[in-house]
Amino acid sequence: MALVITIFQAQYGDAFLIEDLSSGKHFLVDCGFKLTYKQHIKKKTKSADFIILTHSDEDHINGAFPLLEDYPASFSLSKVYVNSPESVPLPRTSGEISVLQANSLVKLLSKKAVPFEGLIQGQVLDVSEYLSLEVISPTSGDLECYYEKYKAALNSALPDKNETDISSNVVTKSITDWAGLPDSFLKKSDDIANTSSIAFILKYKNKRVLFLADSHPEVISDYFQRQGFSAEKKAEFDYIKLSHHGSAKSISKQLLSMISCNNFIISTNGGKARSKHPSVETIAKLATLVDRNNNDEINFYFNHSISAIETRNGPLLSLDERLLYKIKYIEQNEIRLT
């Protein structure tokens, strides 16, 4: 028996189905857009033991709305994990504060009488005999900042979020030039929506998969450091789902120095408008800076056409560089762990 991870084609969003074939337990991590649910999720499954909605960005949460509308008539569901002022029992002075999409989701959950609760760093979900999830983001302090930050957004008529530049691969550099660029992540206080993302380590038998959602690199590296990991003692993973679709603004050299892995999952069709991903900088830094866990090759798993991404955003790396650094691009929508 095995654990199967389906990486849905969620455009520039995230949506995963995780199935433990031995126990029959299965759950969703994010739901992408509304079309992701209609065109992919509901064709693959009509039920979930639970759903983890990592944060309130539209490319992660919007597919949950038609799914919940189908509940319970044509979709079976036991629980939703989502961080909202209503779901996380923290002492707060900020009142019931949430971004508009998360607020709408909570209202729909309440209307449909679907149980929901939050997740914070340090919690462990035991899913089955061989499968568990160790939550590593967000911290309770970061959640408090999230609620405070969006108080003004709820009280104003402004939209939740404007489009921002995520990555751009227009400028031609060598792989070593890309890898040598300094960190470009935002301060946590300026990136609080992503800082509040639910990230976790999936443990199945002796396998470990790091799901980073859109989490902030400092939250993850600080957690690893407190767990005793460092550049000398690395946290080892079989697969890592990259944060924010491979954005260079979601990695740090400190984090990269603390991990050992040679398989990386990139969920995106290339982005939209000025928001482009993955960044060639991210791929270059991973290929040159990350310990490969005793493997020669480093593999990047894409759930959309690589040629289409490169046509839209520019080349990710030259063929010569990929051969030199033993980099493989793989178009694949399913990962199996045994």
C-alpha positions, -999 to +999 in steps of 0.1 A: +000+000+000+011+036-005+004+072+001-007+091-030-004+129-034-023+143-063-012+178-074-042+193-091-038+217-120-050+247-101-037+274-126-014+295-104-029+282-072-026+252-049-048+221-045-037+187-033-054+154-025-036+132-001-048+095+001-035+069+025-045+038+006-040+014+035-064+032+058-087+048+033-081+082+050-079+111+025-079+149+027-074+180+007-049+207+012-062+240-004-088+240-032-074+264-058-100+284-077-136+276-083-128+260-116-102+238-098-130+222-078-154+219-108-129+206-133-105+186-112-113+179-075-149+168-078-140+145-107-114+128-085-132+126-052-167+132-037-155+132-001-127+142+023-120+134+059-109+170+063-097+200+044-067+222+053-071+257+039-037+272+045-046+309+041-071+333+026-055+341-008-079+334-037-057+309-054-059+286-023-094+292-009-119+300-037-124+264-047-137+257-013-169+277-019-185+255-046-173+224-027-191+236+004-222+244-016-222+208-027-220+197+009-237+175+021-257+164-010-229+156-033-197+160-012-190+144+021-168+162+046-161+159+084-140+190+092-122+220+079-090+234+093-087+271+087-073+300+107-098+326+113-108+347+144-137+324+149-117+292+147-086+299+167-091+301+205-064+327+213-066+356+237-071+386+215-081+422+218-088+426+181-122+411+180-136+392+151-112+402+124-105+384+091-099+392+054-131+393+034-127+359+017-119+342+050-149+359+065-172+347+037-158+312+041-165+311+078-201+323+072-206+295+047-191+269+070-214+281+098-244+280+074-236+245+063-228+234+099-194+221+090-171+219+120-140+240+117-109+248+138-075+264+135-040+251+134-009+266+149+028+257+152+034+227+174+002+209+168+002+173+155-026+157+136-026+119+137-045+109+105-039+072+106-016+046+120+012+055+096+003+091+087+006+123+107+010+160+102+033+182+122+022+219+120+052+242+118+035+275+108+021+299+118+030+308+154+003+322+177+021+355+177+020+357+139-017+349+139-023+377+163-005+401+140-026+388+111-059+396+129-046+430+138-033+438+103-066+431+086-088+450+111-083+481+089-090+461+057-123+449+070-133+484+082-125+499+048-139+493+014-105+483+000-100+449-016-080+424+004-049+425-017-034+441-048-014+422-073+023+424-066+054+413-085+063+378-074+091+368-098+104+379-132+127+358-153+133+384-180+169+393-172+194+367-184+219+356-158+241+325-153+230+300-127+258+311-104+247+348-107+211+338-099+223+318-069+245+346-057+216+371-054+208+382-018+176+372-001+146+392-012+118+381+012+096+408+028+096+415+065+070+394+083+051+425+092+048+434+055+038+399+044+015+389+072-010+370+051+017+346+039+033+346+074+001+332+087+000+303+062-004+268+076+027+248+068+033+212+079+055+182+077+037+151+064+051+120+079+042+086+063+061+056+076+097+067+071+089+093+045+088+131+052+072+157+029+074+194+037+043+213+026+051+250+027+019+266+014+029+303+010+047+304+043+074+329+053+110+315+052+118+330+086+089+312+103+102+279+090+139+284+096+132+297+131+112+265+138+139+242+124+165+261+145+145+255+177+142+218+167+180+216+167+186+217+129+214+238+114+238+239+084+256+210+101+226+190+111+200+193+084+163+186+083+159+158+057+129+155+034+119+132+006+099+160-011+093+197-005+063+216-019+079+250-025+064+281-009+044+305-030+048+285-063+086+289-063+088+326-056+122+339-048+105+361-021+096+330-002+130+314+004+161+324+023+197+312+023+194+304+060+165+281+053+182+265+023+213+258+044+192+238+069+174+214+046+184+183+027+162+172-002+164+165-040+127+165-049+108+198-051+072+203-061+062+235-080+024+242-083+018+269-109+009+275-146+033+305-146+011+331-128-008+360-142-002+396-152+028+409-133+027+380-108+050+354-124+064+322-110+084+301-105+115+322-102+146+310-119+165+324-089+147+299-067+156+270-089+192+282-092+196+285-054+181+251-048+203+235-074+235+250-061+230+256-024+208+227-011+222+194+001+207+167-021+204+140+005+231+117-011+215+119-045+232+131-077+202+147-094+178+174-082+143+170-095+116+197-100+081+184-103+057+207-123+019+202-124+016+223-156+034+225-189+070+236-185+072+249-220+041+270-215+056+285-184+089+293-201+071+307-232+052+331-209+079+340-183+112+333-200+136+303-196+141+288-162+176+276-168+196+267-200+199+231-210+237+232-205+232+244-169+207+218-163+230+191-175+260+205-156+241+207-123+221+175-130+188+193-128+157+174-141+123+190-149+095+166-146+058+171-155+039+150-131+007+153-112+010+124-088+036+114-061+035+080-046+052+072-012+056+035-001 
